[in-house]
Amino acid sequence: MVMYVSLLWFLLFGLCPISVPDSIPIGMFRTECHDRHFWLSVNSNFLGHKFRFNVQADSKVHEVSGQWAAECGYTMALDSWGDLLLRVSYLACLVENQRETEFQLLVWFINQDSNGKEKSYPLLLTCPLQVPWAPRELVCEQNYMEVEHKFCIKCKFPDINKVVWKHKSHDASPYPQVSVLKLLPPDNHIGTAWVTPAPVELGEGLLEWRVVFRIPAFSQGGGMREETVPVRMAHLLGYHINTTDSRILLRCAYGSKLAYMLQWGETDVEVVSATILYKLKWTLLTVDMSVACTIGQARMDGSDVLWSLPRDLPTLVHPPFIEKVLKLGVGGRYLSECVAHQRGYMIHDNNRTLELRIPFGAEGGFIKSHVIDGLYSQSYFVDVFLLREWEDTAWSLTQQRIFRALFIQHLPRPVTLINKTVPSQREFSISLCCFPHDVSLGNVTVAGQPVLWEEMEWKGVHLSQNPFPNNTYMYLFQMPFSNSLIPQKYLGDRFRRYTLYGVFSFILFPDGEIYNHSATVEAELQDVVLPKLKGECTARGVHTLAYYGNIDSSEWRLYVGGMRVDWELVELGGFSLDPHELYLSLEVPLYAPGMAYEGLGLQGLLVSVLVSLVHLETAEEQTHVQRCVFPVRELLVCLPDGRMVVMVDTAGVSPPVNPNHTALLDPACRPLETDNYRAIFSFSLDSCGTVATHDGDQVIYRNEVRNMPPFPPHLRPLSQPQPHYRVSLGCVHPENGSRTLAIYLPSQSPTLLPMEHAHKTALHSHTRHPEGRVKKIHSLPAGG
């Protein structure tokens, strides 16, 4: 309920000893009337460099601060949202009490700027009593605790409350135990201002006041001891004791003398166990003024903020005990059961302890963000109050109001990254949450490069902010796989991994702290188009086209015949290498390194070229073998398996030689194939009359192709003299070690040349393996 705020200018000018009042800005002050308190809040945007509250009654002006505020029923604090809150008890000092049904207080708010200039704003607060007084009421404020209940000093008391004074003795208490007065005051009582009862006779009023405190007697082996002091002494000890027409009140700050601590389970409770004794004529009356408040702080229990308080503390409750009302409020507003359930607020009884659970960050509280040691953390503040009502054997009704600012400071809150990426959509989609409104995304860096806001749209990058019902929000960031800042890695089997290396820089307000959150997100997609190899035979050699596919060509290595193609091999073999936009052209000349011998026949020399593309990381291989037949007239092939294959050409020999009549040194070794001019022989080096000679660590194998007609010489016709035809053949192999393939022209056979020159004229020797090892080429036999 909004209270009445009167700006009585003409009156204030007469009463105010402070300063000339300034006009009140609209919307900067909010005033409300609650059950037992004035509520006044000042907008945080209006607070100056320094500020304070003063309260005034007649000519008395007092600043609201420190011990005075606690003893007199004033609480000043910043609420969860940073607004300045002043909460004043209706029974506070300097409050004008009109018949205990209406209360009025003049408050001055003084605002000081950085130059020391002050402005004063007066507010006359008026509140009607909305909820009737209970027989006993307890208040646990943030800076004080209070107990007050019905009281009458002019009533005619029943005989049961009369007690005759007894003299003090060693075995009896100096004061009798008398039932607490619970009679209503007469209707014709007029509201009175606060007075401290004096130990003098006031007609039929108070004659003498004492306060009996009970405190633990540690030196006496446990139990409680009593300490009795006059009311004036109690005031000096920090206890505010006073009465109105119908109420008696005791109020004190936390930590006052003669208060003591009590452990209730895991909860710390501060207790003031006190009884006020006073004498009305010859009757001694006692009033139980005990009060106890939980002072334990909230703590985290899982994801909940947990705060505990005793349910039926013996100091306050006299069994049997009936809980009648339990209400929870936040920020000065009671919550309905439905709203509390929606927010996740819960109160339950756990072994005679009431536990209040609030999810961290739940609506109704305030979150403040921090960066500590490079990590993101949050503090959570929530102003709660509880209203409890119960019945017991001593009181027909007790109301307890508890105000508590719960806070959890610097709780690490790892940023949650939710990967919403669907690889088939070919874009990263990630969300980062959950952030309060004091956090804003200031910058995004991907792969070390800042993403410029103005370039996002046309590069397919999207950033959005999505709110949640609990006043937090998340950021959604989307970036296509095709973006140049997204690295790719081939995994094999046509799968490719896309990786987003992002750094999200958040700005925390109002301090401007920066929190950098690194995120690495990966997505795998089978979208690779592998390189493709095609070959063809040309007049010069073998031509191969290597189409790149959609993987970076730098990830592949090109091999020919098991040898990596580098510039050295290109120059050595006379390769033709020509890169194009979509493919790479490679031509391997005949007899160049990397070309493999497969056979020799009348159709020509059958060779093959194995071209391979090997992925650097996966070792996945794409291969193509191109076979070509090149026409030849004559050729000598020394095979590693210890055979020799030779094609001889008798064309141009005069007189003509029939190729069918040729033979090796062993006349029984005849050609495998012939045509009109050519003959092909294939034989083992240890057959057909082959002669082996040793030269150092090498062995030279020699043979010859001769003209050997099939009939004996004495039967040869005289008109057909036998032509002299002989072609020398030779192969050189190491005596110990691996043999290699060599191809020669028969006219340049090693048997006709020095050994060094013979090696230099070999057209095909050996190939290099990709790992650098020498690798044999196993060829097919000629014609086989």
C-alpha positions in Angstrom: 0.0 0.0 0.0 1.4 3.4 -1.0 1.5 5.8 2.0 0.5 9.4 2.1 3.4 11.8 1.5 2.6 15.3 2.4 4.9 18.2 1.5 3.8 20.8 4.1 5.9 23.6 2.9 4.5 26.3 5.1 4.8 24.0 8.1 8.3 22.8 7.2 9.7 26.3 6.8 8.6 26.9 10.4 9.9 23.6 11.8 12.9 22.8 9.7 16.3 23.7 11.2 18.0 21.9 8.4 17.9 23.9 5.2 15.5 25.3 2.6 13.8 22.2 1.0 14.3 21.4 -2.6 11.6 20.3 -5.0 11.2 16.5 -5.1 11.9 15.0 -8.5 9.2 12.8 -9.9 9.9 9.1 -9.7 13.0 9.2 -7.6 11.2 8.3 -4.3 8.9 5.5 -3.6 7.0 5.2 -0.3 4.8 2.3 1.0 2.9 1.3 4.1 3.5 -2.2 5.3 2.2 -4.3 8.2 4.4 -2.6 10.8 6.8 -0.4 8.9 7.2 2.7 6.8 9.1 1.8 3.5 10.9 4.6 1.7 13.2 3.9 -1.2 15.4 6.3 -3.3 16.2 5.4 -6.8 19.9 4.5 -7.3 20.2 6.9 -10.2 19.4 9.8 -7.8 22.0 9.0 -5.2 24.7 11.5 -4.9 28.4 11.3 -3.9 27.2 11.1 -0.3 23.7 10.9 1.2 21.9 10.4 4.5 18.5 10.4 6.1 17.5 12.7 9.0 14.3 12.3 10.9 12.5 15.2 12.7 9.9 15.5 15.5 9.1 19.0 16.6 12.5 20.6 17.0 14.4 17.4 17.4 16.4 16.2 14.4 18.4 13.1 14.4 20.6 11.5 11.7 19.7 7.9 10.9 22.9 5.9 11.5 24.7 3.4 13.6 23.7 2.4 17.1 21.0 5.0 17.4 19.2 3.6 14.2 19.3 0.1 15.6 18.0 0.9 19.0 15.3 3.2 17.7 13.9 1.0 15.0 15.4 2.3 11.8 17.0 0.2 9.1 18.9 1.7 6.1 20.4 -0.4 3.4 20.8 -0.8 -0.4 18.3 -3.3 -1.7 18.9 -5.9 -4.3 18.5 -3.5 -7.1 20.9 -0.9 -5.7 18.1 1.5 -4.5 18.5 3.1 -1.1 15.9 1.7 1.3 14.8 3.1 4.6 12.5 0.9 6.7 11.1 2.4 9.9 9.1 0.6 12.6 5.7 2.2 13.5 7.0 2.1 17.1 10.3 3.8 16.2 11.7 6.8 18.0 10.3 10.2 16.8 7.3 8.5 15.1 4.0 10.3 16.0 1.6 7.6 17.2 -2.1 8.5 16.8 -4.1 6.1 19.0 -1.9 3.3 17.6 -4.0 3.3 14.4 -2.1 5.9 12.4 1.6 6.8 12.4 3.4 9.8 11.0 7.1 10.6 10.5 8.9 13.5 8.9 12.0 12.3 6.9 14.6 14.4 5.3 16.8 13.0 2.5 20.0 14.9 2.1 21.9 14.4 -1.1 25.5 15.7 -1.5 27.3 16.0 -4.9 31.0 15.6 -5.5 31.5 19.3 -4.8 30.0 19.0 -1.3 26.8 20.9 -2.2 23.8 19.5 -0.4 20.2 19.4 -1.4 17.4 18.4 1.1 14.2 16.8 0.3 11.5 16.5 3.0 8.9 13.8 3.0 6.1 13.6 5.6 5.1 9.9 5.8 1.7 8.9 7.1 0.5 5.3 7.4 -2.6 3.8 8.8 -2.5 0.5 10.7 -3.5 -2.1 8.3 -3.1 -5.3 10.3 -4.4 -5.4 13.9 -1.8 -5.9 16.6 -1.2 -9.4 17.9 -0.8 -10.2 21.6 2.9 -10.7 21.1 5.0 -9.6 18.1 8.6 -10.4 17.4 10.8 -8.6 14.8 14.1 -9.8 13.5 15.4 -6.9 11.4 18.7 -6.7 9.7 20.3 -4.5 12.3 18.1 -5.1 15.4 15.7 -7.4 17.1 12.5 -6.4 18.8 9.7 -7.8 21.0 6.5 -6.0 21.9 3.1 -7.0 23.1 0.0 -5.8 24.8 0.4 -4.0 28.1 -1.7 -1.9 30.4 -0.6 0.1 33.4 -4.0 1.6 34.4 -6.1 -1.5 34.2 -7.7 -3.2 37.2 -5.9 -6.5 37.3 -7.5 -9.8 38.3 -6.5 -11.3 41.6 -4.5 -14.1 39.9 -1.9 -11.5 38.9 -1.5 -10.1 42.5 1.6 -11.1 44.4 2.8 -9.8 47.8 6.4 -8.8 47.9 8.7 -11.4 49.4 12.0 -10.7 51.0 15.1 -12.1 49.3 16.4 -15.4 50.8 19.1 -17.9 49.9 16.7 -20.6 48.7 14.1 -18.5 46.9 14.1 -16.2 43.9 13.9 -12.5 44.9 11.1 -12.1 42.4 8.0 -14.2 42.0 7.1 -15.8 38.7 3.8 -14.1 37.6 1.8 -14.7 34.5 2.3 -12.1 31.8 -0.5 -9.5 31.6 -2.5 -10.0 28.4 -5.4 -7.5 29.0 -6.5 -5.0 26.4 -6.3 -1.3 27.3 -9.5 0.8 27.8 -10.9 2.3 24.7 -10.6 5.9 25.9 -6.8 5.9 26.0 -5.2 8.6 24.0 -2.1 7.9 21.9 1.0 9.1 23.7 4.5 9.9 22.6 7.4 7.7 23.6 8.5 8.0 27.2 11.1 6.2 29.2 9.4 5.0 32.4 10.9 6.7 35.4 11.4 5.0 38.8 9.1 7.4 40.4 5.4 7.2 41.2 3.1 8.4 38.4 -0.2 8.4 40.2 -1.5 4.9 39.8 1.2 4.1 37.2 4.6 2.7 37.4 6.4 2.7 40.7 9.6 0.8 39.9 11.1 -1.0 36.8 13.7 -3.7 36.7 15.0 -6.0 33.9 16.1 -9.5 34.7 18.5 -11.0 32.1 19.2 -14.7 31.9 22.6 -15.6 30.5 24.6 -18.8 30.4 26.5 -19.5 33.6 29.7 -20.9 32.1 31.7 -20.6 35.4 29.0 -22.6 37.3 29.2 -25.7 35.2 26.4 -24.8 32.9 22.8 -23.6 33.5 21.7 -20.0 33.5 22.3 -17.2 35.8 20.3 -14.0 36.3 21.4 -10.5 36.2 19.0 -7.7 37.3 19.5 -4.1 36.3 17.3 -1.0 36.4 15.7 0.1 33.2 17.9 3.1 33.0 21.0 0.8 33.2 19.4 -1.4 30.5 19.2 1.7 28.3 22.8 2.4 28.8 23.6 -1.2 27.8 21.8 -0.7 24.5 18.3 -1.8 25.2 15.5 0.4 24.2 12.5 -0.2 26.5 9.4 1.8 26.2 5.6 1.7 26.3 2.6 3.2 24.6 -1.0 3.1 25.8 -1.3 -0.6 25.2 2.1 -1.9 24.1 5.4 -2.5 25.8 8.6 -2.9 23.7 12.2 -4.0 24.0 14.6 -3.4 21.1 18.3 -3.9 20.8 21.1 -4.1 18.2 22.7 -7.4 17.5 25.7 -8.1 19.6 24.4 -6.2 22.6 25.7 -7.0 26.1 23.8 -9.7 28.0 22.7 -11.3 24.8 24.2 -14.8 24.1 24.6 -17.1 21.1 22.8 -20.4 20.8 23.5 -23.2 18.3 20.4 -24.8 16.8 21.5 -27.5 14.6 23.7 -25.8 12.0 22.1 -22.4 12.7 23.4 -19.7 14.9 20.8 -17.9 16.9 21.3 -14.7 19.0 19.1 -14.7 22.1 18.1 -12.0 24.6 16.3 -13.7 27.5 14.7 -10.9 29.5 11.9 -10.3 31.9 10.7 -6.8 32.9 9.4 -6.5 36.5 7.4 -3.5 37.6 5.2 -2.8 40.7 1.8 -1.4 40.5 0.9 -0.3 44.0 1.4 -3.5 46.0 1.3 -5.8 43.0 4.5 -7.1 41.3 4.0 -7.8 37.6 6.4 -9.5 35.2 6.5 -9.2 31.4 8.4 -11.8 29.4 10.4 -9.8 26.8 12.6 -12.6 25.4 13.5 -12.4 21.8 15.7 -14.6 19.5 16.8 -14.1 15.9 18.8 -16.2 13.4 22.0 -14.5 12.5 23.4 -17.3 10.3 24.2 -16.4 6.7 22.8 -18.1 3.6 24.9 -20.8 1.9 24.9 -22.8 -1.3 23.4 -26.2 -1.2 23.6 -27.7 -4.7 22.1 -25.1 -7.0 20.0 -23.5 -4.2 20.6 -20.7 -1.8 19.8 -22.2 1.6 18.9 -20.2 4.7 17.7 -21.9 8.0 16.0 -20.7 11.2 14.6 -22.6 14.2 11.0 -23.6 14.0 10.2 -23.9 17.7 13.0 -22.4 19.7 12.3 -23.0 23.4 13.2 -19.4 24.3 10.2 -18.2 22.2 7.8 -21.2 22.0 6.0 -23.0 24.8 4.7 -26.4 23.7 2.3 -27.5 22.5 2.9 -25.4 19.4 0.6 -24.8 16.5 2.0 -23.1 13.3 -0.9 -21.1 11.9 0.6 -18.8 9.2 3.8 -18.9 7.2 4.2 -16.3 4.5 7.2 -15.5 2.4 7.9 -12.1 0.8 10.6 -10.7 -1.5 11.4 -7.1 -1.9 8.6 -6.0 0.3 5.9 -8.0 -1.4 4.3 -11.2 -0.2 4.4 -14.0 -2.6 1.4 -16.2 -3.3 2.0 -20.0 -3.3 1.6 -20.0 -7.0 4.3 -17.4 -7.7 6.7 -18.9 -5.1 6.3 -22.3 -6.8 6.9 -20.8 -10.3 10.1 -19.2 -9.0 11.2 -22.3 -7.3 11.1 -20.9 -3.8 10.5 -23.5 -1.1 10.1 -23.6 2.7 10.0 -26.9 4.5 10.5 -28.3 8.0 13.7 -30.3 8.4 13.9 -31.7 11.9 12.4 -28.6 13.7 14.4 -26.3 11.4 12.7 -24.2 8.7 14.7 -24.2 5.6 14.2 -21.6 2.9 15.5 -22.6 -0.5 15.8 -20.2 -3.4 17.4 -21.3 -6.7 20.5 -19.2 -7.4 19.5 -16.4 -9.7 15.8 -16.9 -9.3 13.5 -14.0 -10.1 13.1 -11.5 -7.3 16.8 -11.3 -6.5 19.6 -9.4 -8.1 22.7 -10.8 -9.8 26.1 -9.0 -10.0 28.8 -10.3 -12.3 32.5 -10.4 -11.5 35.8 -11.5 -13.1 38.1 -13.1 -10.6 41.4 -14.5 -11.7 40.1 -14.6 -15.3 37.0 -16.6 -14.3 33.4 -15.5 -14.5 31.5 -15.5 -11.2 28.3 -14.1 -9.9 27.0 -12.7 -6.6 23.3 -13.1 -5.9 21.3 -10.9 -3.5 17.7 -11.3 -2.5 15.8 -9.4 0.2 13.4 -11.8 1.9 11.0 -11.5 4.8 8.9 -14.1 6.6 5.7 -13.7 8.6 5.1 -16.5 11.0 2.1 -16.9 13.4 1.7 -19.5 16.0 -0.1 -20.5 19.1 1.3 -22.0 22.3 0.4 -22.4 25.9 1.8 -19.0 26.9 0.4 -16.9 24.0 -2.8 -17.0 22.2 -1.1 -15.6 19.1 2.5 -14.7 18.3 3.6 -12.9 15.2 7.2 -13.0 14.1 8.5 -10.9 11.2 11.9 -11.6 9.9 13.8 -9.4 7.4 17.0 -10.8 5.9 19.2 -9.8 3.0 20.5 -13.1 1.7 23.6 -13.0 -0.4 26.0 -15.4 -2.0 29.2 -13.7 -3.1 31.6 -14.6 -6.0 30.1 -18.0 -6.8 32.0 -19.4 -9.9 29.5 -19.6 -12.7 31.0 -21.3 -15.7 29.5 -20.0 -18.9 27.3 -22.7 -20.5 28.0 -23.4 -24.1 25.2 -25.2 -26.0 26.3 -26.6 -29.3 23.2 -26.4 -31.6 25.2 -27.2 -34.7 23.5 -29.5 -37.3 26.4 -30.5 -39.6 24.1 -31.0 -42.6 23.1 -27.3 -42.4 26.8 -26.5 -42.9 27.0 -23.8 -40.3 28.0 -23.5 -36.6 25.2 -22.6 -34.3 26.2 -22.1 -30.6 24.6 -20.4 -27.7 26.4 -19.0 -24.6 24.3 -18.5 -21.4 23.1 -17.4 -19.1 23.9 -13.8 -18.4 22.3 -11.1 -16.3 21.7 -7.7 -17.6 25.0 -6.3 -16.4 26.8 -8.4 -19.0 27.0 -7.5 -22.7 28.9 -9.1 -25.5 31.4 -6.6 -26.9 33.6 -8.5 -29.3 33.9 -11.8 -31.1 37.2 -13.2 -32.3 37.4 -16.2 -34.6 40.8 -17.9 -35.3 42.5 -14.8 -33.9 40.7 -12.4 -36.2 38.0 -10.0 -35.0 34.6 -10.4 -36.5 33.4 -7.0 -37.5 29.8 -6.3 -36.8 29.3 -4.4 -40.1 30.6 -7.4 -42.1 28.6 -10.1 -40.3 25.5 -10.1 -42.5 27.1 -10.4 -45.9 29.5 -13.0 -44.6 26.6 -15.1 -43.4 27.4 -14.6 -39.7 24.5 -14.0 -37.3 24.5 -12.9 -33.6 21.3 -12.6 -31.6 20.3 -12.1 -28.0 17.5 -14.3 -26.6 15.9 -13.5 -23.2 14.7 -16.0 -20.6 11.8 -15.6 -18.1 14.2 -15.2 -15.2 15.6 -11.9 -16.5 18.7 -13.5 -18.0 19.5 -14.1 -21.6 21.8 -16.0 -23.9 23.7 -15.1 -27.1 23.2 -17.2 -30.3 26.2 -17.1 -32.7 26.1 -18.6 -36.2 28.9 -18.9 -38.7 28.9 -21.0 -42.0 31.5 -23.7 -42.4 32.6 -22.0 -45.6 33.9 -18.9 -43.8 37.6 -18.4 -44.4 38.2 -18.2 -40.6 37.0 -21.8 -40.1 39.8 -24.3 -40.5 39.1 -27.7 -42.1 40.8 -31.1 -41.5 40.3 -34.2 -43.6 39.7 -37.3 -41.4 39.5 -40.0 -44.0 36.6 -41.9 -45.6 35.4 -38.6 -47.1 34.8 -37.1 -43.6 36.0 -33.6 -42.8 36.2 -31.8 -39.5 35.3 -28.1 -39.3 36.5 -26.3 -36.2 35.4 -22.9 -34.8 38.1 -21.3 -32.5 36.2 -18.4 -30.9 36.9 -15.9 -28.2 33.8 -14.1 -26.9 34.7 -10.9 -25.0 32.0 -9.8 -22.5 31.8 -6.3 -20.9 30.6 -6.2 -17.3 28.8 -3.1 -16.2 29.1 -0.7 -14.6 32.8 -1.4 -13.9 33.8 -2.2 -17.4 35.5 -5.4 -16.6 36.3 -7.7 -19.5 35.7 -11.4 -19.4 37.0 -13.5 -22.3 35.4 -16.8 -22.9 37.2 -19.2 -25.3 35.1 -21.8 -27.1 36.2 -24.5 -29.5 33.4 -26.3 -31.4 33.9 -29.1 -33.9 31.6 -30.6 -36.5 32.2 -33.5 -38.8 30.5 -34.0 -42.2 31.0 -36.5 -44.9 31.2 -33.9 -47.7 34.6 -34.5 -49.2 35.0 -34.9 -52.9 38.3 -36.8 -53.2 40.9 -36.1 -55.8 40.5 -38.0 -59.0 43.3 -39.3 -61.3 42.9 -39.9 -65.0 45.6 -41.1 -67.5 46.3 -41.4 -71.2 49.1 -42.6 -73.4 50.9 -40.1 -75.5 53.7 -40.3 -78.1 56.1 -39.1 -75.6 55.1 -41.1 -72.5 52.2 -41.3 -70.0 50.0 -38.3 -69.3 48.1 -38.0 -65.9 45.5 -35.5 -64.8 45.0 -35.1 -61.0 41.7 -33.3 -60.3 41.9 -31.5 -56.9 38.4 -32.3 -55.4 37.3 -30.0 -52.6 40.2 -30.5 -50.2 43.1 -28.1 -50.1 45.7 -29.5 -52.6 48.5 -28.8 -50.1 47.2 -31.7 -47.9 48.2 -34.2 -50.6 51.5 -35.5 -51.8 52.0 -36.7 -55.4 54.0 -39.9 -56.1 55.0 -41.5 -59.4 56.1 -45.1 -59.2 56.4 -44.8 -55.4 58.7 -41.7 -55.7 57.5 -38.4 -54.3 57.3 -35.9 -57.1 59.6 -32.9 -56.2 61.5 -30.5 -58.4 64.6 -32.7 -58.3 62.6 -35.7 -59.7 60.9 -33.5 -62.2 64.2 -32.3 -63.6 65.9 -35.7 -63.4 63.1 -37.5 -65.2 62.2 -34.7 -67.6 58.7 -34.6 -66.3 56.2 -32.0 -67.5 54.3 -30.5 -64.6 51.6 -28.0 -65.3 49.1 -26.8 -62.6 45.6 -25.6 -63.6 42.7 -24.2 -61.6 40.9 -27.5 -61.3 43.6 -30.1 -61.9 47.3 -30.8 -62.2 48.8 -32.1 -65.4 51.8 -34.5 -65.2 53.5 -36.2 -68.1 56.1 -38.9 -67.5 58.4 -39.6 -70.5 59.1 -43.1 -71.7 62.1 -44.7 -69.9 61.9 -42.0 -67.1 62.1 -42.8 -63.4 58.8 -44.1 -62.1 57.9 -46.0 -65.3 57.6 -49.7 -64.7 58.4 -52.4 -67.3 55.7 -55.0 -67.7 56.5 -56.9 -70.8 58.0 -56.9 -74.3 56.2 -58.2 -77.3 55.9 -57.7 -81.0 53.2 -55.1 -80.3 55.8 -53.1 -78.4 57.1 -52.3 -74.9 54.4 -52.6 -72.3 55.0 -50.2 -69.5 52.9 -48.8 -66.6 53.0 -45.7 -64.5 51.6 -45.8 -61.0 50.5 -42.3 -59.9 49.4 -41.8 -56.3 48.0 -39.0 -54.2 48.7 -39.7 -50.5 47.0 -37.6 -47.8 49.6 -36.2 -45.3 47.7 -37.0 -42.1 45.4 -39.9 -42.9 47.8 -41.7 -45.3 44.6 -42.3 -47.4 45.7 -43.0 -51.0 44.2 -42.3 -54.3 45.9 -44.3 -57.1 45.8 -44.7 -60.8 47.8 -47.1 -63.0 48.1 -46.2 -66.6 49.4 -48.9 -69.0 50.8 -48.0 -72.4 52.4 -50.0 -75.3 55.1 -48.2 -77.1 56.3 -49.6 -80.5 60.0 -50.6 -80.5 62.3 -52.2 -83.1 64.9 -53.6 -80.8 65.5 -53.6 -77.0 67.4 -55.5 -74.4 65.9 -55.9 -70.9 67.9 -57.2 -67.9 65.3 -58.3 -65.4 65.9 -58.4 -61.6 64.6 -62.0 -61.5 67.7 -63.2 -63.5 66.3 -63.2 -66.9 67.1 -61.5 -70.1 64.6 -60.4 -72.7 65.8 -59.1 -76.1 64.2 -58.0 -79.3 66.4 -57.9 -82.3 65.7 -56.3 -85.7 67.1 -58.0 -88.8 65.8 -55.4 -91.2 68.6 -53.8 -93.3 70.8 -56.8 -92.9 72.4 -57.9 -96.1 72.0 -60.6 -97.2 68.6 -60.8 -95.4 68.3 -62.9 -92.3 65.1 -64.8 -91.5 64.2 -64.0 -87.8 62.9 -67.5 -87.5 66.4 -68.8 -88.1 68.0 -66.9 -85.3 69.2 -68.5 -82.1 71.3 -67.9 -79.0 74.7 -69.5 -78.2 72.7 -72.6 -77.5 71.1 -73.4 -80.9 68.2 -74.9 -79.1 67.2 -71.5 -77.8 65.0 -70.2 -80.5 62.8 -67.0 -80.6 59.5 -66.9 -78.7 58.0 -64.6 -81.3 58.9 -63.4 -84.7 57.6 -61.4 -87.6 59.2 -60.5 -90.9 62.1 -58.7 -89.3 62.0 -59.1 -85.5 62.7 -61.8 -83.1 62.1 -61.9 -79.3 64.1 -64.1 -76.9 63.5 -64.6 -73.2 65.8 -66.8 -71.2 67.4 -67.3 -67.9 71.0 -66.0 -67.3 72.1 -69.5 -66.4 70.8 -71.1 -69.6 71.0 -70.9 -73.4 74.9 -70.9 -73.3 75.1 -67.7 -71.3 78.7 -67.0 -70.2 79.3 -65.3 -66.8 82.5 -63.5 -66.0 83.5 -61.7 -62.8 84.8 -58.2 -62.8 85.4 -57.1 -59.2 82.2 -57.2 -57.3 80.1 -57.5 -60.4 79.1 -60.3 -62.8 78.8 -59.8 -66.5 76.4 -62.2 -68.3 77.0 -62.5 -72.1 75.2 -64.2 -74.9 74.6 -63.7 -78.6 71.8 -63.8 -81.2 73.1 -65.6 -84.3 71.8 -66.6 -87.6 71.2 -70.4 -87.3 69.4 -71.9 -90.3 67.5 -75.1 -89.3 69.4 -77.4 -91.8 72.9 -78.7 -91.5 75.7 -76.8 -93.3 76.6 -79.6 -95.7 73.1 -79.6 -97.0 72.9 -75.9 -97.5 72.3 -74.9 -101.2 75.3 -73.3 -102.8 73.1 -70.4 -104.2 72.2 -69.4 -100.6 75.4 -68.8 -98.7 74.9 -68.5 -94.9 75.0 -64.8 -93.9 77.2 -63.7 -91.1 74.8 -62.3 -88.5 75.6 -61.9 -84.8 74.3 -59.5 -82.1 76.1 -59.5 -78.7 74.0 -59.4 -75.6 75.0 -58.6 -72.0 73.7 -57.8 -68.5 75.6 -56.6 -65.5 74.5 -57.5 -61.9 76.2 -57.1 -58.6 77.8 -60.3 -57.3 76.1 -59.9 -54.0 73.1 -57.7 -53.5 69.8 -56.8 -55.1 69.4 -56.9 -58.9 67.7 -54.0 -60.7 65.9 -53.6 -63.9 68.0 -52.2 -66.9 66.9 -51.6 -70.4 69.4 -51.1 -73.2 69.6 -50.9 -77.0 71.3 -54.2 -78.0 73.9 -52.1 -79.8 74.8 -50.5 -76.5 74.9 -53.7 -74.5 77.3 -53.7 -71.5 79.3 -56.5 -73.3 80.3 -53.9 -76.0 81.1 -51.0 -73.6 83.3 -50.4 -70.5 81.4 -51.2 -67.4 81.2 -47.6 -66.2 79.7 -46.5 -69.5 77.3 -49.4 -69.5 75.7 -48.2 -66.3 75.3 -44.7 -67.6 73.5 -45.9 -70.7 70.9 -47.9 -68.7 67.5 -46.4 -69.5 65.8 -47.7 -66.4 67.4 -48.7 -63.1 65.5 -48.4 -59.9 62.9 -46.4 -58.1 62.7 -44.7 -54.7 60.1 -45.6 -52.2 58.2 -42.7 -50.5 60.2 -43.4 -47.3 63.5 -43.2 -49.2 64.2 -46.9 -49.3 65.2 -48.6 -52.6 62.4 -50.7 -53.9 62.6 -53.5 -56.5 60.3 -53.5 -59.5 59.0 -57.0 -60.1 58.2 -57.1 -63.9 56.4 -59.7 -65.9 58.4 -61.9 -68.2 58.5 -60.8 -71.8 55.7 -62.4 -73.7 54.6 -64.3 -70.7 
